[in-house]
């Protein structure tokens, strides 16, 4: 009886204190939630992590909403913002892991590592006298040690091919740019190609620089590649579309229950308002990338080539919390100029079904057969100048559908890629032949035209695969695998000797979507 009385008194005290802290009406849902948290923290039989308790409650609330309202802790927020903010602070190298050792693929041009003399092919084996090679240290932990505040020093131990002794470099960390324009080059005489990986703070500036360089090289038409672009900042997308649309043409508008309609229109000061435009998309093109695509299509500014886009038409507002964590809360839908909401259907709380959508498209045959795609008549809209039929309610359907070529993605190739065999053997090859390759191919054009992947590199890949008990089902599967494998290897070698523009320059020559885009421009 005494224990029960004490328990009741405690609960009453907790309830009273909580009520004093909350100062809300009796039937307030917030009062109920805070009393529950306060009671659990103070009365539960075992100690609890109050921070985690609150985070779990927030995640639980958001999980019952749409699939894009999320909570991120402070560490996740920092990692998420780096590619969008356009920089991070570190030593400035592109690297990969080979045999449990960090190998420099390329130092960032004019970055802190290049300034002290670190070269492509160098192996970083220690950071501030702590060994990072041969100790099974995770890639995340290595990155944590290499990154740090601007102007701080880090001492790197480096092993260089042809040099007997270990080298030591003192690097002063600096801001390292993160580029969102992955590639820009002249793909055919008079035709420029730009690939955007995401829409961040520096995307518009990068795009304009790339466009200007292509214009100086004679580009009159543009292929804008947004394949696998998952989106980013809405304003960045608006700025990119503005470069191609006429004054006052609508780019996108947003509207929500508590958010009045807001329109974004072209200012008429774009740098590419006359040349032909073709936008490339696929099933992973989403969000801000769909805003650009929808604006180009609805305003009849150009054509869209590829496969139906992801279908994210929801606008999130970041809500910063005091500890550096953040809620991204959906506050509105966005609509393309013709009035389309391209958000694909979802059931609240059923995020797994939503995440399986692309797999279901593949299973239903949509990625390989246009006839598998069906739209209700209620989803029909008209483009604003030519009155062409377009569709809403689940991504943007391209003007020219290009099926996914499933024959080149054999089970053998998928396993080789998944186990990292292709990347590892490629790194070894470039490491052993870098000087020879640079001497033989001083310019990329010569490499692209004449280089052929040596049979020994292919044999090394198949031998390593066999060691890992991975072999083709039969000779037919092997023969189907080889063309795409060799193409990928040539592109990777080009990347490691030059950069990403050269990588895509090699890859795009065999891309069905790119070939179709070139055909559309010529017409």
C-alpha positions as CSV (number, residue, x, y, z in Angstrom):
1,X,0.0,0.0,0.0
2,X,2.8,2.4,0.9
3,X,4.7,1.6,-2.4
4,X,1.5,2.3,-4.4
5,X,1.0,5.6,-2.6
6,X,4.6,6.7,-3.3
7,X,4.2,5.8,-7.0
8,X,1.0,7.8,-7.2
9,X,2.7,10.8,-5.5
10,X,5.7,10.6,-7.9
11,X,3.5,10.5,-10.9
12,X,1.5,13.4,-9.5
13,X,4.7,15.4,-8.9
14,X,5.9,14.6,-12.4
15,X,2.6,15.6,-13.9
16,X,2.6,18.8,-11.9
17,X,6.2,19.8,-12.8
18,X,5.5,18.9,-16.5
19,X,2.4,21.0,-16.4
20,X,4.3,23.9,-15.0
21,X,7.0,23.5,-17.7
22,X,4.5,23.2,-20.5
23,X,1.9,25.7,-19.5
24,X,-0.6,24.4,-22.0
25,X,-4.3,23.6,-22.0
26,X,-5.5,20.3,-20.5
27,X,-6.3,18.7,-23.9
28,X,-3.1,19.9,-25.7
29,X,-1.4,17.0,-27.6
30,X,1.9,18.7,-26.9
31,X,1.2,18.6,-23.1
32,X,0.5,14.9,-23.4
33,X,3.7,14.2,-25.3
34,X,5.9,16.2,-22.9
35,X,4.3,14.6,-19.8
36,X,5.0,11.2,-21.4
37,X,8.7,12.1,-22.0
38,X,9.1,13.7,-18.6
39,X,7.6,10.7,-16.9
40,X,9.6,8.2,-18.8
41,X,12.9,10.0,-18.1
42,X,12.2,10.4,-14.4
43,X,10.2,7.2,-13.4
44,X,11.3,4.4,-15.8
45,X,12.8,1.4,-13.9
46,X,16.1,1.7,-15.7
47,X,18.1,4.8,-16.8
48,X,17.2,6.1,-20.3
49,X,19.0,8.2,-22.8
50,X,16.8,11.3,-22.9
51,X,18.4,12.6,-26.1
52,X,17.7,9.3,-27.9
53,X,14.2,9.1,-26.5
54,X,13.3,12.5,-28.0
55,X,15.0,11.7,-31.3
56,X,13.1,8.4,-31.5
57,X,9.8,10.3,-30.8
58,X,10.6,12.8,-33.6
59,X,11.5,10.1,-36.1
60,X,8.3,8.2,-35.1
61,X,6.1,11.3,-35.8
62,X,7.7,12.0,-39.2
63,X,7.6,8.3,-40.3
64,X,3.8,8.6,-40.2
65,X,3.9,11.4,-42.7
66,X,5.2,11.4,-46.3
67,X,8.4,9.6,-47.3
68,X,10.4,12.8,-47.5
69,X,9.8,14.3,-44.1
70,X,12.8,13.3,-42.1
71,X,15.0,13.9,-39.0
72,X,18.8,14.0,-39.2
73,X,21.1,14.2,-36.2
74,X,24.0,16.8,-36.2
75,X,26.5,14.4,-37.8
76,X,24.1,13.4,-40.5
77,X,23.3,17.0,-41.2
78,X,27.0,17.9,-41.7
79,X,27.5,14.9,-44.1
80,X,24.3,15.7,-46.0
81,X,25.1,19.4,-46.4
82,X,28.7,19.1,-47.7
83,X,27.9,18.2,-51.3
84,X,25.2,20.9,-51.4
85,X,27.2,23.7,-49.7
86,X,29.9,23.3,-52.3
87,X,32.9,22.7,-50.0
88,X,34.4,20.9,-47.0
89,X,37.6,21.4,-45.2
90,X,40.4,18.9,-45.7
91,X,43.6,18.0,-47.6
92,X,42.2,17.9,-51.1
93,X,42.7,14.5,-52.7
94,X,40.5,12.1,-54.6
95,X,41.4,8.7,-53.3
96,X,40.4,5.0,-53.2
97,X,41.4,2.0,-51.1
98,X,43.7,-0.6,-52.6
99,X,45.0,-3.5,-50.5
100,X,43.9,-1.7,-47.3
101,X,45.9,1.3,-48.3
102,X,44.8,4.8,-49.4
103,X,45.9,5.6,-52.9
104,X,45.6,9.1,-54.3
105,X,43.7,9.1,-57.6
106,X,44.1,12.8,-58.2
107,X,45.0,15.7,-56.0
108,X,42.5,18.5,-56.2
109,X,43.9,21.2,-58.7
110,X,45.6,24.0,-56.7
111,X,44.5,22.2,-53.5
112,X,46.6,21.9,-50.3
113,X,48.0,18.5,-51.2
114,X,48.9,19.5,-54.7
115,X,50.6,22.6,-53.4
116,X,53.0,20.6,-51.2
117,X,53.8,18.1,-54.0
118,X,51.5,15.0,-53.4
119,X,51.0,13.2,-56.7
120,X,48.5,10.8,-58.3
121,X,49.5,7.3,-57.4
122,X,51.0,8.2,-54.0
123,X,50.0,6.0,-51.0
124,X,49.2,7.8,-47.8
125,X,50.2,5.3,-45.0
126,X,50.1,7.5,-41.9
127,X,48.4,10.6,-40.6
128,X,50.1,12.5,-37.7
129,X,52.2,9.4,-36.9
130,X,49.2,7.1,-36.8
131,X,49.3,4.2,-39.3
132,X,46.3,4.1,-41.5
133,X,47.6,1.4,-43.9
134,X,47.5,-2.3,-43.2
135,X,45.5,-1.8,-40.0
136,X,41.9,-2.5,-41.3
137,X,40.9,1.1,-40.6
138,X,37.5,2.1,-42.1
139,X,37.3,4.6,-44.9
140,X,35.1,6.8,-42.7
141,X,37.7,6.8,-39.9
142,X,40.5,7.7,-42.4
143,X,38.4,10.6,-43.8
144,X,37.8,11.8,-40.3
145,X,41.5,12.0,-39.7
146,X,42.3,13.7,-43.0
147,X,39.6,16.3,-42.6
148,X,39.7,19.2,-40.2
149,X,39.3,22.9,-39.8
150,X,40.9,25.2,-42.3
151,X,44.5,26.3,-41.6
152,X,45.2,23.4,-39.3
153,X,48.2,21.2,-40.1
154,X,48.3,17.5,-40.7
155,X,51.5,15.4,-41.3
156,X,51.2,12.7,-43.9
157,X,53.5,9.7,-44.4
158,X,53.6,8.9,-48.1
159,X,55.0,5.9,-50.1
160,X,55.8,6.8,-53.7
161,X,56.6,4.3,-56.5
162,X,60.3,4.4,-57.4
163,X,61.3,6.2,-54.1
164,X,62.9,3.9,-51.6
165,X,62.3,6.0,-48.4
166,X,59.0,7.1,-47.0
167,X,58.2,10.7,-47.7
168,X,56.7,13.2,-45.2
169,X,54.5,16.1,-46.2
170,X,53.0,18.7,-43.9
171,X,49.7,19.8,-45.4
172,X,47.7,22.9,-44.2
173,X,44.0,22.0,-44.6
174,X,41.9,24.3,-46.6
175,X,38.4,24.6,-48.0
176,X,38.0,22.0,-50.8
177,X,35.4,22.6,-53.5
178,X,32.8,20.0,-54.1
179,X,31.7,20.2,-57.7
180,X,28.1,19.4,-58.8
181,X,28.8,19.7,-62.5
182,X,30.4,16.3,-63.1
183,X,31.4,16.8,-66.7
184,X,31.3,19.3,-69.5
185,X,32.8,18.8,-73.0
186,X,32.1,19.1,-76.7
187,X,30.5,15.8,-77.6
188,X,30.1,16.5,-81.3
189,X,31.0,19.6,-83.4
190,X,28.6,22.3,-82.3
191,X,27.0,20.2,-79.5
192,X,28.0,20.7,-75.9
193,X,27.3,18.2,-73.1
194,X,26.9,19.1,-69.4
195,X,26.2,16.5,-66.6
196,X,24.9,17.8,-63.3
197,X,25.2,15.4,-60.3
198,X,23.1,17.4,-57.8
199,X,21.7,20.9,-57.3
200,X,23.8,22.7,-54.6
201,X,24.9,26.2,-53.7
202,X,27.5,26.4,-56.4
203,X,25.7,24.6,-59.2
204,X,24.5,27.6,-61.1
205,X,27.9,29.3,-61.1
206,X,29.6,26.0,-62.2
207,X,26.9,25.5,-65.0
208,X,27.4,29.1,-66.3
209,X,31.2,28.6,-66.4
210,X,30.8,25.3,-68.2
211,X,28.3,26.8,-70.7
212,X,30.7,29.7,-71.4
213,X,33.6,27.4,-72.1
214,X,31.5,25.3,-74.4
215,X,30.2,28.4,-76.2
216,X,33.9,29.4,-76.8
217,X,34.5,26.0,-78.3
218,X,31.6,26.4,-80.8
219,X,28.6,24.8,-78.9
220,X,25.3,25.9,-80.4
221,X,23.2,23.1,-78.9
222,X,23.2,21.5,-75.5
223,X,22.7,18.1,-74.0
224,X,21.9,18.5,-70.3
225,X,22.4,15.2,-68.5
226,X,20.4,14.8,-65.3
227,X,20.5,11.0,-65.1
228,X,20.8,9.8,-61.5
229,X,20.5,13.4,-60.2
230,X,18.7,13.2,-56.9
231,X,17.9,16.9,-56.7
232,X,19.0,19.4,-54.0
233,X,18.1,23.1,-53.7
234,X,15.0,24.4,-55.5
235,X,16.5,27.8,-56.1
236,X,19.5,26.2,-57.9
237,X,17.1,24.4,-60.2
238,X,15.3,27.7,-60.8
239,X,18.5,29.4,-61.7
240,X,19.6,26.7,-64.1
241,X,16.2,26.8,-65.9
242,X,16.3,30.6,-66.0
243,X,19.4,30.3,-68.3
244,X,17.3,28.7,-71.0
245,X,13.8,30.2,-70.8
246,X,12.3,33.5,-72.1
247,X,11.4,36.4,-69.8
248,X,8.3,35.8,-67.6
249,X,8.0,32.1,-68.6
250,X,6.9,30.1,-65.5
251,X,9.6,27.7,-64.2
252,X,7.7,26.2,-61.3
253,X,5.3,27.1,-58.5
254,X,4.8,25.8,-55.0
255,X,1.7,25.6,-52.9
256,X,0.7,24.0,-49.6
257,X,-1.9,24.0,-46.8
258,X,-0.1,26.8,-44.9
259,X,2.1,28.0,-47.8
260,X,0.5,30.3,-50.3
261,X,1.2,29.9,-54.0
262,X,4.7,31.1,-54.9
263,X,5.7,31.4,-58.6
264,X,9.2,31.3,-60.0
265,X,9.6,32.9,-63.4
266,X,12.4,33.4,-65.9
267,X,14.0,36.8,-65.8
268,X,14.9,36.9,-69.5
269,X,18.6,37.3,-68.9
270,X,19.7,33.7,-69.6
271,X,22.9,32.8,-71.3
272,X,21.5,30.0,-73.5
273,X,18.0,31.1,-74.7
274,X,18.3,30.1,-78.4
275,X,20.2,26.9,-79.0
276,X,18.6,23.5,-79.1
277,X,18.3,21.7,-75.7
278,X,17.8,18.0,-74.9
279,X,17.5,16.9,-71.3
280,X,18.5,13.3,-70.3
281,X,16.7,11.6,-67.4
282,X,16.2,8.2,-65.9
283,X,14.3,6.5,-63.0
284,X,16.7,8.1,-60.5
285,X,16.2,11.7,-61.7
286,X,14.4,13.4,-58.9
287,X,13.2,16.6,-57.1
288,X,15.1,19.7,-58.3
289,X,16.2,17.8,-61.4
290,X,12.6,17.2,-62.2
291,X,11.9,20.9,-61.8
292,X,14.4,21.8,-64.6
293,X,13.1,18.9,-66.7
294,X,9.5,19.8,-66.3
295,X,10.1,23.5,-67.1
296,X,12.0,22.7,-70.3
297,X,9.3,20.2,-71.4
298,X,6.2,22.3,-70.5
299,X,7.6,25.5,-72.1
300,X,8.5,23.5,-75.2
301,X,12.0,24.8,-74.9
302,X,13.5,21.4,-75.6
303,X,12.9,17.6,-75.6
304,X,13.4,15.1,-72.8
305,X,15.1,11.8,-73.6
306,X,15.3,8.7,-71.4
307,X,13.0,7.0,-68.9
308,X,10.3,8.2,-66.5
309,X,11.7,10.1,-63.7
310,X,11.5,9.3,-60.0
311,X,8.5,11.4,-59.1
312,X,9.3,13.7,-56.1
313,X,7.0,16.7,-56.2
314,X,7.2,17.6,-52.5
315,X,9.0,20.7,-51.1
316,X,10.8,20.3,-47.7
317,X,11.7,23.2,-45.3
318,X,14.7,22.6,-43.1
319,X,14.0,23.3,-39.5
320,X,17.3,23.6,-37.5
321,X,17.3,22.4,-34.0
322,X,19.6,23.8,-31.2
323,X,22.0,20.8,-31.1
324,X,22.8,21.0,-34.9
325,X,20.2,18.4,-35.8
326,X,17.5,19.1,-38.3
327,X,14.0,18.3,-39.4
328,X,13.2,18.4,-43.1
329,X,9.4,18.9,-43.1
330,X,7.3,18.7,-46.3
331,X,5.4,22.0,-46.5
332,X,4.1,22.2,-50.1
333,X,3.8,20.5,-53.4
334,X,5.6,21.9,-56.4
335,X,3.9,22.1,-59.8
336,X,5.5,22.3,-63.3
337,X,4.4,25.2,-65.6
338,X,1.5,23.3,-67.1
339,X,0.1,22.6,-63.6
340,X,1.4,19.0,-63.2
341,X,2.2,17.7,-59.7
342,X,4.6,14.9,-60.6
343,X,4.7,13.4,-57.0
344,X,4.2,9.6,-57.3
345,X,1.5,8.1,-55.1
346,X,2.4,6.9,-51.6
347,X,0.6,5.7,-48.5
348,X,1.5,7.5,-45.3
349,X,3.7,5.4,-43.1
350,X,4.4,2.8,-45.8
351,X,7.8,3.9,-46.7
352,X,9.1,0.5,-47.7
353,X,6.6,0.2,-50.6
354,X,7.6,3.7,-51.7
355,X,11.3,2.9,-51.7
356,X,10.6,-0.3,-53.8
357,X,9.0,1.7,-56.6
358,X,12.0,1.6,-59.0
359,X,12.4,-2.2,-58.4
360,X,8.7,-2.6,-59.1
361,X,9.0,-0.6,-62.3
362,X,11.7,-3.0,-63.4
363,X,9.7,-6.0,-62.4
364,X,6.6,-4.7,-64.3
365,X,8.7,-4.2,-67.4
366,X,8.5,-0.4,-67.5
367,X,12.2,0.2,-67.7
368,X,12.5,-2.0,-70.8
369,X,9.1,-1.5,-72.5
370,X,7.3,1.8,-73.0
371,X,4.0,0.0,-73.5
372,X,4.1,-1.1,-69.9
373,X,3.5,2.5,-68.7
374,X,-0.1,3.6,-68.3
375,X,-1.4,7.0,-67.3
376,X,-5.0,7.9,-66.4
377,X,-6.7,10.5,-68.6
378,X,-7.1,12.7,-65.5
379,X,-3.2,13.1,-65.5
380,X,-3.1,14.5,-69.0
381,X,-1.8,18.1,-69.4
382,X,-0.8,20.2,-72.4
383,X,2.5,21.9,-73.0
384,X,2.2,25.7,-73.1
385,X,3.3,26.6,-76.6
386,X,2.7,23.6,-78.8
387,X,0.0,21.9,-76.9
388,X,1.8,18.5,-76.7
389,X,0.3,16.0,-74.3
390,X,2.4,15.4,-71.1
391,X,1.5,13.5,-67.9
392,X,1.6,14.2,-64.2
393,X,1.1,12.0,-61.1
394,X,4.3,10.0,-61.0
395,X,7.4,11.5,-62.5
396,X,8.0,13.1,-65.9
397,X,7.6,10.9,-68.9
398,X,10.2,11.7,-71.6
399,X,9.3,12.8,-75.1
400,X,11.6,10.0,-76.4
401,X,11.7,6.8,-74.4
402,X,14.9,4.8,-74.3
403,X,14.7,1.3,-72.8
404,X,17.2,0.1,-70.3
405,X,19.6,-2.4,-72.1
406,X,19.5,-5.3,-69.6
407,X,21.7,-7.5,-71.8
408,X,24.9,-5.6,-70.9
409,X,24.3,-5.8,-67.1
410,X,25.0,-9.6,-66.8
411,X,24.9,-11.3,-63.4
412,X,28.7,-11.8,-63.8
413,X,29.3,-8.0,-64.2
414,X,27.0,-7.2,-61.3
415,X,29.0,-9.5,-59.1
416,X,32.4,-8.2,-60.3
417,X,31.2,-4.6,-59.5
418,X,29.6,-5.5,-56.2
419,X,32.8,-7.2,-54.9
420,X,35.0,-4.3,-56.0
421,X,37.1,-6.4,-58.3
422,X,36.8,-4.1,-61.3
423,X,37.8,-1.0,-59.3
424,X,40.7,-2.7,-57.5
425,X,42.2,-4.2,-60.6
426,X,41.8,-1.0,-62.5
427,X,43.7,0.9,-59.7
428,X,46.5,-1.6,-59.9
429,X,46.8,-1.3,-63.6
430,X,46.9,2.5,-63.6
431,X,49.3,2.5,-60.7
432,X,51.7,0.2,-62.6
433,X,51.4,1.9,-66.0
434,X,50.7,5.6,-65.2
435,X,54.0,7.0,-66.6
436,X,53.9,4.8,-69.6
437,X,50.2,5.7,-70.4
438,X,50.9,9.4,-69.9
439,X,53.9,9.2,-72.3
440,X,52.0,7.2,-74.9
441,X,48.8,9.3,-74.7
442,X,49.8,12.9,-73.8
443,X,46.4,14.1,-74.9
444,X,43.0,12.6,-74.2
445,X,41.8,12.7,-77.8
446,X,44.6,10.3,-78.8
447,X,43.7,8.0,-75.8
448,X,40.0,8.0,-76.7
449,X,40.7,7.1,-80.3
450,X,43.4,4.5,-80.0
451,X,43.6,3.0,-76.5
452,X,42.3,-0.5,-76.1
453,X,42.0,-2.3,-72.8
454,X,44.8,-4.9,-72.6
455,X,43.7,-8.5,-72.4
456,X,46.0,-9.0,-69.4
457,X,43.8,-6.6,-67.4
458,X,40.7,-8.5,-68.3
459,X,42.5,-11.8,-67.5
460,X,43.6,-10.4,-64.1
461,X,40.0,-9.5,-63.3
462,X,38.7,-12.9,-64.2
463,X,41.5,-14.6,-62.3
464,X,40.7,-12.6,-59.2
465,X,37.0,-13.4,-59.6
466,X,37.8,-17.1,-59.8
467,X,39.8,-16.8,-56.5
468,X,36.6,-15.4,-55.0
469,X,34.6,-18.3,-56.4
470,X,32.9,-16.1,-59.0
471,X,32.7,-17.4,-62.5
472,X,30.4,-17.0,-65.5
473,X,27.6,-19.4,-65.9
474,X,28.8,-20.2,-69.4
475,X,30.8,-18.8,-72.2
476,X,27.8,-16.9,-73.6
477,X,27.5,-14.9,-70.4
478,X,31.2,-14.1,-70.5
479,X,31.0,-12.9,-74.1
480,X,28.0,-10.7,-73.2
481,X,29.9,-9.3,-70.2
482,X,33.2,-8.4,-72.0
483,X,32.1,-5.4,-74.1
484,X,30.6,-3.4,-71.2
485,X,33.4,-4.4,-68.9
486,X,36.1,-3.1,-71.3
487,X,34.1,0.1,-71.9
488,X,33.9,0.6,-68.1
489,X,37.6,-0.1,-67.7
490,X,38.6,2.4,-70.4
491,X,36.4,5.1,-68.8
492,X,37.9,4.4,-65.4
493,X,41.4,4.7,-66.8
494,X,40.5,8.0,-68.5
495,X,39.1,9.3,-65.2
496,X,42.3,8.3,-63.3
497,X,44.6,9.9,-65.9
498,X,42.5,13.0,-66.5
499,X,39.1,13.7,-64.8
500,X,35.4,13.0,-64.9
501,X,34.7,14.8,-68.2
502,X,37.0,12.3,-69.9
503,X,35.3,9.4,-68.0
504,X,31.9,10.4,-69.4
505,X,33.4,11.2,-72.8
506,X,34.3,7.5,-73.1
507,X,31.2,6.1,-71.5
508,X,28.7,8.2,-73.5
509,X,29.9,6.9,-76.8
510,X,28.0,3.6,-76.0
511,X,25.1,5.2,-74.2
512,X,21.8,4.6,-75.9
513,X,20.3,7.6,-74.2
514,X,23.1,9.9,-75.4
515,X,22.9,8.4,-78.9
516,X,19.2,9.2,-79.0
517,X,19.8,12.7,-77.8
518,X,22.3,13.3,-80.6
519,X,19.8,12.0,-83.1
520,X,17.0,14.3,-81.7
521,X,19.3,17.4,-81.9
522,X,20.3,16.6,-85.5
523,X,16.6,16.4,-86.5
